[in-house]
Amino acid sequence: MRRRLTIRGVLSFFIVLTFVRSAFLHQFENMFVCLLALVLFCLPMLFERSLAIDIPPVMEGVIYCFIYAAEIMGEINSFYTIIPGWDTMLHTINGFLVAAVGFCLVDLFDRSERFSFKLSPQFLAIVAFCFSMTVGVLWEFFEFGMDWFFGTDMQKDFIVTAIHSVSLDPAGLNNVVHEPIDSLLVNGEDWMQFPGGYLDIGLIDTMKDLMVNFVGAVIFSIIGFFYVKTRGKGKLAASLIPVVLDPAEKAKEMSADTEPIGDSSRLTDQNDEKENTQQ
């Protein structure tokens, strides 16, 4: 518990510093991103309380670092464009984390006493994989919508050096024509900073993000499969997979949180002693 609070506290401190700096520079969009990051930092704790689960410290630390790397370092500090592969790395981790969330949700129902059926490890792994890929696709829909309607560039462009298309066939048949690209013209002007290529408008970035999301989802699905197969054995899986708390243990924790200050058993003993003395 102390480790996860330390990680969250240190990263929150840097986010607050970034917020103050953005306020002095009148960068209101960056200020909003900082507030969004702080809100996201509260989600793991809310999920633990609402779903009666315990997120391992390693997994929770990865979540905090992921949020900071995506929002603060990626968006505000422009790591998406400065460091090659930064976006690819985050999408891979995202596929891994979302698969963990999907796995935990299904495992929550599987271990509930209200359901009479039990799911196989194969089915849990498949559901976790499909959940991760579905969230990845919905995120790409969101990126496309932001680019299309608001003129952002969430789907980063790539330089393509050749075209392979049947549309270039002079005979109009279904024959692929391969044409290398020597220059890029924008409004009749030759952009020399892009020699030998043209700007792809996001298709390559979308497919790359989905493929690395696929990799992350597969990796966690395999880990989750063996975790259920051996039911909790293995240090790696135990440090990455949220644990569903027993309802009795959850009730004890809730009662301990709501119990008034002082030891109730001690008060009961004191009352018993007073009654014996009066008798």
N, C-alpha and C positions, 0 to 999 in steps of 0.2 A: 504494500500500500504506500509506504514512504517513497519508494522509487518512482511510482507512477505520479504521485503528487509533485515530486521534484521535477520530473520532465515537464509536466503540464505547467508548473509554476515558472520554470525558466523560460519556456517558449512563450507563455503568456506575457512575461515581462518584456521580451523582445518585441512582441506584437504591440504592446502598449507604447514602447519607444517609437516604433514605426508609425503608429497612429499620431503621436505627438509631432513627429517630424513632418508627416503629411499635412497636419493641420497648419504648421508654420509655413509650409510651401503652398498652401491652399489647394492641395490635391485631394479634392473631395471624394473622387472615385476610390482612391487608395484608402481613404478613411473608412469608406463603406466596406471594402474588402477586409480591413482589420477587424471591424465589428463582426462581420460574417465569420471570420476565423475564430473569434472568441465564442460565438454562439455554437459553432461546430465542436469546440472543445468541451462543451457541456453535454453533448449527445451521448457519449459512452456512459456517463453516470446516469443519465435519464433512462437509457435502455436497460441498464442493470437493475434499476429499481422497478421499472414497469413490466419487464419480462421475467423477473426473478432469475437472472443469470449472473454469473461472475466472469468477467473478461480477464484473462490472464494478464499479468503486468507486461509481458513481452508484447503481446498483441496490442494492448492499449497504448504502449509506448510507440509502436509502429504507426498506429492511427494518428497520434498527435504529431509525429514527425511528418507523416504524409500530408496532413492538413497544412502544416507550416511550409513544407516544401512546395505544395501546389499553389497556395494562396499568396504567401508572403514572398518566398524566393522566386516562384515562377511568374506570378502576375506583376507584383510590385517591383521586384529587382530584375525582371526581364530575363530570368534564367532560361525560359522557353526558347528564346532566340540567341542568347549568348552561349549557352552550353549545348552542344549537339547531343541529342539523345535524352535530354531531360524529360521531355514530354513522353517519350517512349517508355522510360523507366517508370514514370508515375502511372501510366496506363497499365503497365504490367502489374504493379503493386495494387492498383485499383481492382483489377480482375481477381487478384488473390484475396483481397479484403472482402469484396462483395460476395465471393463464394463462401467465405467464412460466415458472413451474416446469413446467407441463405441456408447454409448447413445447420447453423444454430437454430434458426426458426423451425426448420423441419424436425430437428432432433428434439426441440421443445415439445412439439405435438406428439412425437413418437413415444416419448417417455412420460407423457401425461396419463394419469389414471382414468381420465374421462374417455379415452379412446381404447377400443378393444383390440385393434389391429396393431401389429408391429412391422416396421419397415426394414427391409434388408439393407445391408451396407452398400450394395450396388445402387439401390434406388436413392439412398441419401446422397451418394456421390453424384449421381446424374442430376438430381434436383439442384444441388449446390452449383453444379456447372451451368445448368440452364438458367438459373437465377442470375448468376454473374453475367452471362452473355446477354440476357434480356436487359439488364441495367446498363450494360455497355452500349447496346444498340439505342436505348432511349437517350443516353447521354449524347450520342452522335446526332440524333434527331434534334436535340437541344442546341448543339453547336451549329448545325446547319440552319436552324431557325433564327438564331442570333445573327449569323452572317447574312442571311437572306433578307430579313426584315429590318435589322438595325445597322447593317454595314460594318459589323465587326470582322475580325479575322481569327476566329477560334479554330477553324479548320485551316491550319497553316499550309501555305503553298509550297510546292516542290518544283524544281527545275527538271523538265523532261527534255531529253536530247534527241528523241526520235518519235515519229508517229507511225503507228501500225494500224491502218484502217482500210476497210473495203470502200469507204466513201471516196477515196482517191483513185479508184480504178476508173480509167477513162472509158472502158466499155460498160460500166455500170453493173458489172457482175459481182458475184460473191468471192472476189479474189483480194486477198490482203496485199496492200501496197505498203512497202517500208520506205519511209522518207526521213532522212536525217535532217535536223534543224540546225541551220548555220547562224541565224540571228533572230532577234526578237524586236518587233515593231509595235510601239504603243502610240496610237494616234499619229501614225506616219513617222515617228521618231525611233531611230535605232538605239535601243538600250544596250550599250556596250558592257554594262556590268553583268549581263546575262549572256555571255558568248556561247553559242552552240546550244541553245535550248529555249523553251518557253515556260511560262509559269502555269503549272497545274493549279486548278482552283479548289483543291481540297480533297479530291477523290483518293489520291495516294495516302494522304494523311488519315483519312477515315478508315481505309482498309488496313493501314498499318496499326492504328489504334485498336481495331477489332481483333487483329491477329495477335498482338501482344496481350490483349485482354483474354484471349483464348488460352494463351500460354499460362498466364497466372491462374485462370480458372481450373485448368487441367492439373496444375501442380497441387493446388489446394484440394481438389476433389480426390486425388490419389492419397494425400495425407489423411483426409477425412475418412476415406474408405478403410484404411488400415487402422485408424483410430477406433471406428465402430467395430471392426472385425475383432480387435483385441480388447475392446471396451476400456479405453483409458490408459493402456500401457504405452510407454514410449514418451521420452522427455520432450522431443520435438513437437509432437502433436499436442501434448498437454499444455505446452507454452503458447500455442497458437489458436486453439479451439476454445471458445467460450463454454463454460460448464453450466448446465441447468441445475439450479439449486433445488434441494428437496423442499416441498411445501412446508414441512414442519420447521426446518431450519430457517426458512424465510419468515415464518410467523414469529419465531423467537427473535430474529433480528428486528422485525418491525415493532414488537412489543418492547424490546430493549431501547429502541430509539424513542418511543413514545412514553416510556416509564418516567415518572417524576424524579427529581433529583433526590438522591438518597437510596438506601437499600431497603426495599419493601420487607424482606425477610427479617431484617434487624428491627424494623418498626413493629412487626408482628410479635417478635419475641419480647420486645419491651412492653407491649400491651398485655401479653400473657403474664409477665412478671407483676404488672400492676394489679391484675385481677387476683392473682394468688396472694399478694400482700393484703389486699382488701379483705379477702376471705379469712 
